[in-house]
């Protein structure tokens, strides 16, 4: 499960709250993937005996514990095990709720996995706790060369790369074309002023004053609809949640005040009702616009059916016309245990999985064994993530995997990789994010004014970050 609210295996909730399961981009994309990467293949090996001549067995801990995510990871792992005699990989998984605690507790007990797949928000904490090793120079160079700036930043701490970025999510504006059109609006908003005007014009109430359609969806349902949306707007204003040195918050600024004031106006004027479940309200046509992550496109496609034609996606609006675009990027990384006895072998497996490219094809033969027409090459990890309806930080891979016939709503998320800013991952970032969410909810529900909410968040987050350092 990612922090954006969707399921991954058996995971639910956790740092990201709960939400709908993700779906594949399309059956056509799945058909284009190499069968060797999707099939079950060989069974995972057991633990090695340690006797001379026995293979090294690397353990990989992730939250891909069931369903599509488990099968997607098993494909390349089985391929590796079938083609490598000296080093084998065995996967294990826990629910996302338990992933951070499991990483910390097992490390303290000297039982940490050789390979770990954490949420990038935790990178600083895991580095300080001795869990994540820095990437060797040749791997760091490969990561910086092959991934976008946001992806590299998400997988780094203090400027040092600590793993290969895997799943990446950027945020953009979802809008309902029909609701905008009925309000006389032909194009999605590009500025905050246009966003406000569109929100007020699309809001509808019944004769008793009950809201039938929210113009802009603010929702306290989970981190994605609360913190993620707010940080995406903050990035569009050129602001930041945490200071550049990582030792305090930067949200109590002109940009932060502008974001909080915008959200408070939308609530006060009735265009937003934060108590709703956004994952139900938007596909039901009860919300005109909302800022969300790219994974949601697949869920909306399967849930809305023919009504999905009304959904459009545009970049997050900026405060003023002509402003530089900005948005939020969240993600996961695959790294190596700093205390692991087989780090060289672990990094080699990660290079094979995340940097070595394989041919991908078009057609309908992935599940039937029929031949494919080669259309390009992508890394195994990019193929894995695309099969799950997710993006990676390798824009060139995603262009190959999405192809010309992909859902056009995915393009803004892919393009945002070029300018998105990663979620702050300093030590204490998880707790800081929880404090920010509480402050946002107090603002939206009227318990605190804009200034009070900013001061409270600044004081609490500064204390938490200082404690973590």
N, C-alpha and C positions, 0 to 999 in steps of 0.2 A: 504494500500500500504506500502510495506517496503522500506527502503532506498536503496534497491538493485535494484530497477527499475521496479518491477512488480506491477500489480494492486491488490488492495484489496478493493472489493466493488466498490465504485464510485471514489476512490482516484486516482489521477494522479499527477505526478511530485513531487513537494514539495522538502524537503531536499534531497530526493534521485533521483530526475529527473524522467523521464518517461521511459516506456519500455513495453514489452509485458506482457500480463496477464499470471498468473501462471495456471497450469493445475494439475490434479490429478496425483499421482504417476502411478496408473494403475487402470483399472476397477476391477481387482482382489482385490486390496487393499480396494477399496470402498465397495466391496461385503463382505469383512471380518468384517466391522464395525457394531457394534450393531445398530439396526434400531432405538432404542430410542434416540440415539445420533445424528441421521441424520434427523429424522422426524421433522415436524413443531410443533406437540404437541399443548400445550395450548397457548392461546394468552397471551402476556405479561400484567401484571397488570398495572392499572393506579396508580396515586399517592395516598398514604394513607391519611386518613382524620385527623390522629393524635388523634382520640378518643380512650379512653381506650378499649383494646381488639382488636383493629384493628391491622393487621400485619404491621411490619416494612417494608417499601419499599426502597430497595437500588437501586440507579441509577448507571449504568455502562457506562462510556464514552469510545468509541474506534473509530477506523477508519474502522471498518467492517460494512460499510453502505449499501452494495448491493451485488447482485450476490451470488457466492458460499460462500464467507466469511460471509455474513449476515446469510445465512441459516445454515452454520456450527456452528456459535455461538448460534443461536436460539435453536438448538437441546438440548444442555445441560441446557441452561437457562430455557427452557420449562419443562425439566425433573425436575429441582430443584423446580420450581413453583408448579408443580403437586404433589410433595411429601413433601413439607414443608409449613405448615400453618402459622407459626409465622413470617417468613421472606420471602419476595418476592424480585425478582430482575427485574428491568426494564432497557432495553438497549437503548442507544441513540448513534448516530454516526455522525461524520463529516468527510470530506475528509482529507486525510493525510496532504495535503498542509496547512490545517487550524488547525490541531490537537494541536500543541504546543501553538499557539496563543489562542485557545479556552481554553486550560487548564489554562493558565496564567490569561486571562481576567475574566473567570468565578470565579476563586479563589479569585481574587482581589475584585470582586463584592459580595463575600459571597455566590456564587451559584455553587460551585464546586461539581462535582459528587462524590458519596461515593466511587466508584471504578473507577480506571483510568488505561488505557492501553497505556502507552507512549513508544516511541522509547528509547532504553536504552542510546543512546547518550545524552539524555536530563536529565538523572538522577540527576547529580550534580546541574544543574540549578533548577530543580523542588524541590529538597531538600532545597536548599537555599531560595527558594521562599515560603516555607511552604506548598507545595502541597502534597508531598509524606511523609507518616509516616514511621518510622522504623518498621521492622517486629518484633512482639513480640518474646521473646526468644524461645518459643516452635516452632513457625513458622520458625524462622531463622535457628534453628537446623534441622528442616525437610528439608529446602531448601539446606542447606550445605550437608546434608546426601544424598539427592536424585538426586542432579544435579552435573554435572562436574564443574571443576574449572573455565572454561571460562564462563559458564552460570552464576555461582554465582558472578563472578567478574562483569559481564555485568549488573547485577541487584543490584549492591552495589555501595555505594559512601563513600569514606573514610573508607573502611573496614566494613561498616554497611550495612546489607542486607535491601532492601526496597521493595521487592516484589518477586513474583514467576515468574521466567523466562517462557516465552511462546514460541513464534516463535524464532528460532535461525538459523543463516546462517553461515556456514564456507566457505572458499574460497579454490579452487584447480585449477589445470591446465586442461583445456579442450583442446583436440587435435583431429585433423582429421587424422585418420589412413591412409586413401587413399593418402592424400597429403604427409604425411611423407614417406610412402612406395614408392611413385613415386620419391622421392628425395633420395632413398636408405637408409632410416632410419627405423630400425625395432622396436625400443623401444622409449617411450617418454623420454624426457630429465630429468635427475635427478640432474644436476648441472647447474649453470648459464653458464658455458662454453659450455656445451652441448646444452643449450637453445639457445644461440647465434648462434652456428654452425647450428643448425636445422632451426633457423629463416632465416638465410641467404640462406641456401640450398633450402628451400621451397618457397622462394620469386620468383615470376615470373612476367615478363613484356612483353608487346607486342613490335613490331618493332619500335614503336614511343616512347618507354620509359614509357608508362602508366602501372601502377601496375595492374596486373591481380589477383595475390594472394599475400597477406601479410603473411610474415612468422610468425610474432607475433603481435597480435592485441592490440595496444594502441589506445584508443578512448576517445575523449572529450565529448562523448554523455551524460553521466550522472555520478553520484557519484560512482556507482559500477565500471564502466569501467575506471575511473580516480583515485579517491582516494582509493577505495576499493582494486584495483589491486596493487597500489603502496604500501599501508600499508601491504598487504599480503606478498609482496616481502621484505619489511622492517622487518617484523616479521621473515621471513625465514633467514634473516641475523643476527638475534638476536638484532635488533634495536627497537626503540620505537619512537612514534610521540611526546608524552608528557612525561615529567620527572616523576619519581616515586612519588614525592610530589605534583604533579598536578599544580605546579606554573610556569611552563615554558615549552617550547618545547625541545625535545631531538633529533630532526631529523637532526640537523646540527652536525653530528657525522660521524665516519668512515663508519658505516652501511648506514646512510642516503646518504652520498656522493656516496657510491658504487651503491646504487639503482638508484639515479638520473643519474649517469654516464652510467649505463647499459641502461636505457631507452633512454637517449640522443643518444647513439651509434646506437641503433636500428632504431631510426628515421633518423639520419644522413646518415646511410648506406642503407636506403630505405626499410628495413624490416618491418617498421611500418609507417602507414599514419594516424595520429590521427584524421583526419576530418571525418572518416567513421562512419556509424551507425553500431556498432558491432552486435546488435541484428538482423540485416538483413544480414550482410556480412558473419558471421561465418556459419549460417545454409545454406547459398547459396554456400558454398565451396570456398569463397574468402579470408579466413583467416585460416592459418594452426594451430595456437595455441593462446590461450587467457586464462587469469586467471579470473575466475568468481565464483559466489556463487552457492550453491547447488540447489536453486529453479529453475535454468535455465534448469535442466535436463528435467523436465516435459514439459516445453515450447518447447524445441528442439524435444522431442519425437513426439509431436502432429504436429509440423510444418514441420519436415523433412521427416516423414513417413519412408519408407524403407531405405532412406539415413542415418537415425540415426545409422545404424549399423557401420558406419565409425567413429562415435564419441567415443572417449575414455576419461577417466578422471584419472589423476594421482596427487600425492601430489605436492605442489608448489616446484619447484627446489630450492636447497640450494646453497650457494656460492661455496662450495667445497665438494668433495666426502667425505662421512662419517659424514657430519655435522648434527646437531640436526634439526629435522623438525620444521617448524614454519609457521603459517598462521594467518589470521584475522578472528574474530568472531563478528558478529553484531546480534542485536536481539531486542525484545520487552519484557516488563514485565507487570504483573498485580499487582497493588498496591492499597493501601488504602489512602484516603484523610486524611491528618494530622488534618484537622479541622472538619472532619465528626463526626456527633453525634452518629453514630452506628458502631464504629470501630470493636468492638468484633464480631458483626454479619457479618460484611464485611470480616474479616479474616476467619471466619468459612466457608463462601461460597467459598473463594479462596482455602482453604484447601480441601474442597469437590471437587472442579473443578480440582485442580492441583496436589493433593497428593493421594486422594482416588482412588484405582484401580478398574476397571470393566473388566469383561471377554470380550475377543475379539475372533472371530472365523474365520474359513475359509469356503469357499463355495460360493454360488451365491445368498444368500437369503437376503441381507441387504435391498434391495428395494422391495422385493416381499413378505417378511414375512416368507420365508421358514426357516427351522431350520439350525443352524450352528454347526459345530464341533469346540469345544473350543480348542484354540491353545495357550492361555496365557492370561495375564492381562496387562492393561496399564491404565494410567490416562485418564480422559475425555479430558483434554487439549491436551495430546499427540495424542489421536484419532482425535480430531478436526484438529490439525495441519497436521497430516498425510493425512487426507481427502482432504486438500488443496495443497498437494504436498510440504510440508515444514517439517523441522526437529524441534525437541525440544531439550532441554539440558539433557533429560533423555535418555541416551544411551540404557538402558535396555528396555525401552518402544519401542524405535525405532527398536531394533532388533526383537522384537515380531511383530510389525506392518509391517515391511518390509518383514520378512520371507525369506525363502530360495530361492524363485523365484523372488525376487526383482531385479530391474535393477542394475547390478553390478557397474554402474557408480555412484550409490549413496553411495557405501561403502567408498570411500576416504573422503567424506564429514562427514560421521558418525565417521570414525576413527579420523578425525581431531579434534573432540570435546575433545580429550584427551590432545592435545598440543596447540590448538589455543589460541590466546590472545584476550581479548575483546577490542572493540573500546574504546578509552579514553572517559570518560563521566564526566570530571571535569566541574565546572561552566564555561560557555563560550565555551563549546566544539562544539556547532553547528556553531558558527561564526568562530572558529578556523579551523574547517573542510572546510568551504567555502574559507577561506584564503589559506589553503593548496591546494585546487583544483585550485585556480587561479594561484598559484605558479607553480604547475605541468604543467598547460596548457601553461604558459609562457616559461617554459623549453622546452616542446615538440615542440612548434612553433618557437623556436629559438630566442625569444625576450630576454631571459636571459641565461647566461651560468650556468653550474652546481653550481659553487660557488655563483654567484649572486642570483640564485633562492633560495638556502639554506639560505643565509644571509637575504634575504627579508622575507621568510617565518618565520624564527626565530624571526626577529624583530617584525613583525606584530602579530604573534601568541602570543609572550611573552607579548606584550602590551594588547592584548585582554584578555588573561588569567589573567593578573595582575589586569585589570579593573574589571573583574568578581569577583575576590576575595575581 
